[in-house]
Amino acid sequence: MQDDFGISETLKRQLNEYPTPFILLNPLKIQENIDSIRRQLPEAKIFYSTKANSLPKVLDVMCRMHTGFEINTAEELNRLKRIPGGENATIINSSAVSSATDVRALYQAGVRQFCADRKSYLQNLSINAPDALVSIRIKVPDFGSKFSMNSRFGTTLDEASELIGVATKLGLNVNGIHFHVGSQASKPENWRAGIHIAAKLFETYPSLKVLNLGGGLPGAYQPADDAIPTILAAIKDELQLTFQKQPDLYIELGRSLVANAALTCASVIQIEEQLPVSTATLDISIFAGMIEIFESNYAIQYPIWTTGNGPLVEYQLEGPTCAGNDILTKHVTLPKLEVDFSQNTGTRVYFGKTGAYTLDYVRGSTSGFNGARIPKLLILEN
């Protein structure tokens, strides 16, 4: 299999017999990712963005590695509480749109750090999380990010100042500034700009202590995405250039911790050979765990490979549903794929780095749209 995924030859043979589709999780990869980021940015307290992958095994690794958690709902909170050590984890809420019920549940569970970018949410917090600590979320550049946040979240500097005044009158304690450069972000200059903009508010309001860098560190789906070392170096440099007194630094990480910790395997169930691009239908659908392909308009490109060694052919890979847009990739060159209808077997196709924003979209479901099979979860125990 591609990538060093820690799989023995014996296990590879066993997996070749396992029914598809399945997703294989390697928890060791998550630990390695946490250690790597801590080495590169030791100043920052890591909060895991639970929405990226809330599988119990993933949450267990985070607890054992002593990360904090960024949680937005009572359901996410309950998932964490079921994990050994979850009751004592440090939790923050960085959503500006959590419901009153969720805010109340988080506050009753001991959460005290929240985030806001609108007056209505400050009113929610004043009622359901009285005397809470609040970071104000500002709008910063997010060009080049695969998923923009600016159309929904963030304030201008003037609006931020107004919100600080409103929060104070409501009895809330504004202790920080928060920004988010968008998801799957690869431009270090966006973080530099965010730090620079935030510093202006720190100058105006000396009582501010926390700078939350938000999320956005990319998963290295393709070689061009491998930007984390450059981004973290830029963050360190900009903080030194911009702040005389360094703030308490938070960073919320999701896909950068879990994307490369899983791979997904599917089987070919139908092939139509034609020029210039043949089509192959697989037994996995974008509507049953691979939705980010569609959401990103194919900007998220998982590494794809097979164990075949025949002549190279260009394929469009499709899912098994009747939806016209159930297309996993429009162009990929692979060794010639095969299917045997009499034996109900087909070439196995692997999608790498599928640990983020996959199974959480279909959590609790027994099947996806049109009855598409949801990948079975397998965990590689080290």
C-alpha positions, 0 to 999 in steps of 0.5 A: 500500500502507498504511504508508510501506514504501518501495515505488515505484509500479513495484515495486507493479505488479510485486508485483501480478503476483507469485504469492501468498503472499509476505512482503516484507522491508524491511531499512531499517525495521530500521535505523530502529528501531535508531536510534530506540531508541538515540536514546531510550535511549542508556544501553542495550546492545541485544541482538537476540532472534534467535528473533524473526526469524533470516533471514540478511538480518535478522542481517546488518542487526544485525551492520552496526548493531553490536547484540549478540545474545541466542542460546539454541541452537547452531543459532541460533549457527551461523546467526549465524556464517554472517553476515559479522561474526557471528563477532565479535558480542557474544552473551549467553544469557538462556534458563534452559532451554538444554540442556547441548549448547547451553550447551557450544557457546555457551561454546566460542564465547566466550559468557560471559554467561548467565542462570538462575532455577533450581538445575538450570540453575546446575549445567548452567552450572557443568559446561558454562560454568565461571566464566561470568557469570550474571544471576539472572532475577527475576519481575516484574509482566507484566499487560497483556502479550500473552504472559506469562512468569511461569508459567515463568520468574523467581524471587522475591527470596528465591529469587534470594538463595538462587540467588546463594549456590548460584551462588557455591558452584559457582564461577560469577560472579553479575554481574547481575539480569534480568527480563522483563515479557512479550512485546508489553507496553505497560504502562510501570509493569511496567518501573518495578516490575521496576527497583524490585525489581531495585534491592533486590538491587543494594543487598544485593549491591554486586558486581552490575553488569548490569541486563538489562531483558529484552524486551517492547517492543511492535510497533505493530500497532495505534495503541494498541500504539505505546507505545515512547516512553512505556516508554523514558521511564519506564525512564530516569526510574525508573533515575534515581529508583532507582539512585544508581550506574547499572548497566550496562544491557542490553535484549533487543529482538525484535518492536520491531525487526523487526515493521514491517519486513515485510508479507505478501500473500495472495490470495482463493481463495473467498468466501461472501457472507452476513449479517452477516459474509461469509467469505473464504478466503485462500491463507495459513494461520495454520499456515504463518507466521501462528501468533501470531494463534492463539497470542495468541488474536487479541490480535495483530491485524495491519493488514489492507488491500486495493487494492480500492475497492468497497463495504465488507463485513465479513469473517471471513478464513480459511486454506486448511486443513481445520482449524476454527481456521484463522481469520486474523481474525474481523472486518475491514471491507474493500472488497468482495473478489472471486475469479475461478475461471476465471482463478484470481485473487482480490483481494489482501489485505495483512497489515502488520507481519509481520516478527516470529515468522512465518517462523521458525516454519516455517523449513526447511519446504516447506509448512505443515500440510495442505500450506498454502503457506509465503510466499515471501520477497522482500527490498526492496533499498534 
